[in-house]
Amino acid sequence: MIKVAVCGALGRMGSTVGRMVNESSDLELVGGIDVGAGSLFGIEVAESGRIDEFFGKVKPDVVIDFTTASAAVANAKAAAAHKAALVVGTTGLSADQRAGMERVIVGNVPAVISSNFSIGVNIFWELVRQAARMLSEYDIEVIEAHHRYKKDAPSGTAKTILQILDEEAGEREKMFGREGMTERGREIGVHVIRGGDIVGDHAVLFSGNFETIKLSHRAYDRSVFAQGALKAARWVVGKSPGIYGMGDVLELESVRP
Ligand SMILES: NC(=O)c1ccc[n+]([C@@H]2O[C@H](COP(=O)([O-])OP(=O)(O)OC[C@H]3O[C@@H](n4cnc5c(N)ncnc54)[C@H](O)[C@@H]3O)[C@@H](O)[C@H]2O)c1
């Protein structure tokens, strides 16, 4: 059995991951970490200030993190100190936070980091990559929608889409929404919707004269992200130290972390 600890265990994603680990036959939920203590399916969730002591006690093989940008680096540091592999789904990290995350991982433990663990989104990214390569002269717009509680905008998934578009269609200015007298140039328009309980919608429009190609993905339930995170957890234990993406887990050629 692979021993799994979940950071953000009482949150929307963490509790979904915890439930699915608990239901699996090859993974064992050994504990959780959250801001306050609690329990998840009868398993102890320790308060974040006790993370070091708690990891020392439950000895996870892998730590899955779905918390906040400000917490994720410290959690990764604690996991690495206990030689646990990492699966990081937390988004919205600043460049400094991302660099801090890389420092604690590289040469130390294996980690899968992805802004989206859904298998469908990873395939969707591949399709966007192919389309961008062939439609680099078209006007491109990115639209994403999430639930009212999502903290970061645009989503990590949308930022990965923008990175792919830059790589394949040439770097362009990003315009976050439009207002007033705007004239379309070579920019990529980025549009963010927040409302209700939308799990996660992403669309990329490639528009030329008289035609538009729209590629889109809709997640109906956050269990699709949790399922991918579990797949990554099974895969990452025992790998060489370093940072991997879901593309490595799924053996896709071109999706980077
Ligand atoms: N990569 C993906 O596939 C994917 C999918 C969905 C969400 N996300 C990301 O995962 C993160 C969590 O999303 P959510 O919807 O579950 O949010 P949420 O607010 O429901 O849950 C976050 C949890 O983290 C806890 N937390 C905060 N600081 C902590 C700390 N220091 N230690 C431990 N726990 C701490 C909070 O108390 C909360 O319970 C966000 O960054 C979101 O964008 C990623």
PDBQT file of the ligand as one rigid body, heavy atoms in Angstrom, charges set to zero:
ROOT
HETATM    1  N1  LIG A 301      -4.426  21.106 -10.478  1.00  0.00    +0.000 N 
HETATM    2  C1  LIG A 301      -5.716  20.791 -10.528  1.00  0.00    +0.000 C 
HETATM    3  O1  LIG A 301      -6.145  19.853 -11.220  1.00  0.00    +0.000 OA
HETATM    4  C2  LIG A 301      -6.673  21.582  -9.681  1.00  0.00    +0.000 A 
HETATM    5  C3  LIG A 301      -8.051  21.320  -9.698  1.00  0.00    +0.000 A 
HETATM    6  C4  LIG A 301      -8.877  22.030  -8.846  1.00  0.00    +0.000 A 
HETATM    7  C5  LIG A 301      -8.343  22.993  -8.000  1.00  0.00    +0.000 A 
HETATM    8  N2  LIG A 301      -7.014  23.248  -8.035  1.00  0.00    +0.000 N 
HETATM    9  C6  LIG A 301      -6.366  24.198  -7.132  1.00  0.00    +0.000 C 
HETATM   10  O2  LIG A 301      -6.253  23.581  -5.849  1.00  0.00    +0.000 OA
HETATM   11  C7  LIG A 301      -6.276  24.591  -4.836  1.00  0.00    +0.000 C 
HETATM   12  C8  LIG A 301      -7.367  24.270  -3.820  1.00  0.00    +0.000 C 
HETATM   13  O3  LIG A 301      -8.639  24.382  -4.429  1.00  0.00    +0.000 OA
HETATM   14  P1  LIG A 301      -9.978  24.089  -3.596  1.00  0.00    +0.000 P 
HETATM   15  O4  LIG A 301     -11.104  24.422  -4.509  1.00  0.00    +0.000 OA
HETATM   16  O5  LIG A 301      -9.897  22.745  -2.975  1.00  0.00    +0.000 OA
HETATM   17  O6  LIG A 301      -9.857  25.218  -2.457  1.00  0.00    +0.000 OA
HETATM   18  P2  LIG A 301     -10.447  25.185  -0.991  1.00  0.00    +0.000 P 
HETATM   19  O7  LIG A 301     -10.391  26.608  -0.497  1.00  0.00    +0.000 OA
HETATM   20  O8  LIG A 301     -11.755  24.472  -0.952  1.00  0.00    +0.000 OA
HETATM   21  O9  LIG A 301      -9.391  24.280  -0.171  1.00  0.00    +0.000 OA
HETATM   22  C9  LIG A 301      -8.122  24.710   0.209  1.00  0.00    +0.000 C 
HETATM   23  C10 LIG A 301      -7.851  24.125   1.587  1.00  0.00    +0.000 C 
HETATM   24  O10 LIG A 301      -6.499  24.383   1.940  1.00  0.00    +0.000 OA
HETATM   25  C11 LIG A 301      -6.489  24.709   3.327  1.00  0.00    +0.000 C 
HETATM   26  N3  LIG A 301      -5.240  25.377   3.689  1.00  0.00    +0.000 N 
HETATM   27  C12 LIG A 301      -4.923  26.708   3.615  1.00  0.00    +0.000 A 
HETATM   28  N4  LIG A 301      -3.683  26.899   4.094  1.00  0.00    +0.000 NA
HETATM   29  C13 LIG A 301      -3.208  25.681   4.460  1.00  0.00    +0.000 A 
HETATM   30  C14 LIG A 301      -1.972  25.227   5.011  1.00  0.00    +0.000 A 
HETATM   31  N5  LIG A 301      -0.980  26.078   5.333  1.00  0.00    +0.000 N 
HETATM   32  N6  LIG A 301      -1.806  23.893   5.227  1.00  0.00    +0.000 NA
HETATM   33  C15 LIG A 301      -2.792  23.030   4.929  1.00  0.00    +0.000 A 
HETATM   34  N7  LIG A 301      -3.995  23.397   4.440  1.00  0.00    +0.000 NA
HETATM   35  C16 LIG A 301      -4.186  24.704   4.197  1.00  0.00    +0.000 A 
HETATM   36  C17 LIG A 301      -7.751  25.567   3.504  1.00  0.00    +0.000 C 
HETATM   37  O11 LIG A 301      -8.123  25.649   4.875  1.00  0.00    +0.000 OA
HETATM   38  C18 LIG A 301      -8.737  24.745   2.676  1.00  0.00    +0.000 C 
HETATM   39  O12 LIG A 301      -9.372  23.723   3.447  1.00  0.00    +0.000 OA
HETATM   40  C19 LIG A 301      -6.461  25.919  -5.576  1.00  0.00    +0.000 C 
HETATM   41  O13 LIG A 301      -5.200  26.500  -5.813  1.00  0.00    +0.000 OA
HETATM   42  C20 LIG A 301      -7.087  25.500  -6.892  1.00  0.00    +0.000 C 
HETATM   43  O14 LIG A 301      -6.877  26.408  -7.939  1.00  0.00    +0.000 OA
HETATM   44  C21 LIG A 301      -6.177  22.563  -8.855  1.00  0.00    +0.000 A 
ENDROOT
TORSDOF 0
